Amino acid sequence: MALLSTARIEHRKPLALALGQILFVARTLGIIGSMLICIAGHGLWRLFRLPSPWPQMFLHSINWICGVIPRFYGKRLKRNVFYAANHISWMDIPLIAGFTGCTFVAQDGIKSWPIVGWLCKLNRTIFVSREDRMSVDKQVANLKAAIDGKQPVTIFPEGTTNDGTFLNPFKPALFAVLSPPPPGMMVQPVFISYGKDTDEIAWVGEETAPANAWRLLSRLKPMAARVYYLEPFDPSDYANRKEIAGEVRSRISAMVDAGGHLPRRI
């Protein structure tokens, strides 16, 4: 599907292709400029030991720069909450974090990525290792210590992206921190949909990161994004992490099958 989308861009009319190239450069420069401003602001706030809003502001700015038009549905919990969402694109990250201020659980290889790894650390990303199976208990302990309830935590339990029409198998290990959960912690499933734009936004298959970035940043039309906050539940009502993962997947899967419909707007 991603390859088809790339082909559509490659076969744009000359004027549309030229406009796309201009937008790509403008948006890239906009993201870099926003990052520099927010890094400076973050440093100033840290100097005076103030809670820094700048990581969230930077992520929020990416939505605006990239032309994302979001709509939010359902009642979102803001504290003591563990969001679990389906995963379509890297755009999911600024979409969710830019509006909620959440942090993420991510594989530790990202820490070494230039710029991205550093930005993840600024946003208090919680890193886990997929390779070190012998230290699972230690990682769960570290996760529980990092989750203080003040900042929402988000995971993508599929561990990879999908094309928006199905869910990959969930990884129960990512829910180990909730068995048993920190006191008062709730789980809130989140369903993300880009509607008719999904096939151009989804990052699947063998597509490279530069190719995907080109498609998203050179788009002429805005991206419509819908985020559904589904009914939260208490993970302590479930026997183990597999049951928690199964409950989350069941609720998100129902939204995938229904195409995303909730009556209430927030």
Secondary structure, 3 states (H helix, E strand, C coil): CHHHHHHHHHCCCHHHHHHHHHHHHHHHHHHHHHHHHHHHHHHHHHHCCCCCCHHHHHHHHHHHHHCEEEEEECCCCCCCEEEEECCCCCCHHHHHHHHHCCEEEEEHHHHHCCCHHHHHHHCCCEEECCCCHHHHHHHHHHHHHHCCCCCCEEECCCCCCCCCCCCCCCCHHHHHHHCCCCCCCEEEEEEEECHHHHHHHCCCCCCCHHHHHHHHHCCCCCEEEEEEECCCECHHHCCCHHHHHHHHHHHHHHHHHHCCCCCCEC
